[in-house]
Amino acid sequence: MNMKTLSRKSLLSLTLCLLLALVPVSVLQAENRSVSTHARAAALIDVTSGRLLYSSRGDEPMLIASLTKIMTAIVAIENGDITSKVKVGKNAYAKEGSSLYLKLGEEMTLKDMLYGLMLRSGNDAATAIAEHVGGSEQGFVYLMNAKAQELNLKNTHFANPHGLDAEGHYSSANDLAVLTAYAMHNPVFKEIVATKEKTADNPYEKWDYKWSNKNKMLRLYEGADGVKTGYTKKALRCLVSSATRNGQQLVAVTLNDGNDWNDHAALLDFGFSHYPLKTLVERGEAVKGYSLVTGKAFAYPLGEGEEARLVNKLVLSEGQGSAGAGVSSGGSEGASAEAGTGDSARVGMDSSGAGRAEARAAAGDLSFGLRGVIILQLGGQEIGRVPVYTPGQLPPETSLYERNYRSASAAAYPAGNWLQAFGSALRALFKGVTDQG
């Protein structure tokens, strides 16, 4: 269809539909309960929902040492080709602090170097990665701060990719929790930080590199699957850990904590026991009283008594009104429904969803079956949105990370310009041929 022929009303309808489905929601912070740490600052977050379950001095800017490398890794994964070769330059060679002891001029794949970065906290690897992906250390730091701004990390600023103490280099426990929860949606990052040991090629010696992860939580805590240790004389002991139990993943953060291993076990235990993840909506569920189905599943960690305070509100796109709504089955069935504004009589109540969808398509329906959203609220604060569709018109199911950001596999085939795109296409083509052999 020629875009010039679209009416203003059609464009407005499409825009509103997209905004209803995609507008980010604020994160509800849980009340601190019976848990404490020895840390100067601490935070605990649920990865699926992004809900902060615990925070102590969580917004205080502090030195973060090698926890910096969480940002270094995710920026490199998202902006680099993980199969490309990273060459160690003079700025990276013999970098002070923890090191992989890379040789000047040595080459290693970006993915292997990311393992060295996260398992052994190599400052030489951090610098080499920064220069490879960002063109220079300064260029890469710009990307780090741009990502911090994108994630709304208000108490974070980076001055280098390795975390050595520097003026203007800081973050907070809450910001690091949000950053790590985001990064854990990336499959490459998630795989790296969960690895206990890694072997990598060493072209200059008869033996290969063998790296053991410094994160002892991977061995001490059941279900632990990440993420990074840190230490400098000024920052002292810093740690971000993660663990998954019963399908729920949590991330804990402590800054300046002399008893971090035990404190992280206590924080994670607290989260799993007091805020279990509960599925409130299943994908494809029918909406009570409407010929609509939910477009995605929605899960949220709930404390004692919180489920009774849940409220669901159905907001329909332009021309269809709004009304209180409930899902036909699942965890949200017992929650109250709040009526919205608009004329609910304008919404079709019959079961002929497929026929109505075909009629809209013939009339030039631009919403692709999207009819509105269910807004979920807890204690009067919005905690999430679930799009609703005409039955039979659900879009393909994708993860949060895949919807909003480039997939990890796409990073291996960059297309920043026509020449790069052409080269990526050839690589993908020949990879498919060799895979078939």
Secondary structure, DSSP 8 states (H G I E B T S, - for coil): --GGG--HHHHHHHHHHHHHHH-----------S---SSSEEEEEETTT--EEEEESTT--B--GGGHHHHHHHHHHHHS-TTSEEE--TTTTT-SSS-----TT-EEEHHHHHHHHHHH--HHHHHHHHHHHHSSHHHHHHHHHHHHHHTT-TT-B-S-SS----TT-BB-HHHHHHHHHHHTTSHHHHHHHT-SEEEE--TTSSS-EEEE-S-THHHHSTTEEEEEEEEETTTEEEEEEEEEETTEEEEEEEES-TTHHHHHHHHHHHHHHHS-EEEEE-TT-BBTTSS-EESS-EEEE--TTTGGGEEEEEEE-TTS-EEE--BSSSGGGGSEE---SS-GGGS--SS-HHHHHHHHHHTT--STTEEEEEEEEETTEEEEEEEEE-TT-------HHHHHS--HHHHTS--SSHHHHHHHHHHHHHHHHHHH-
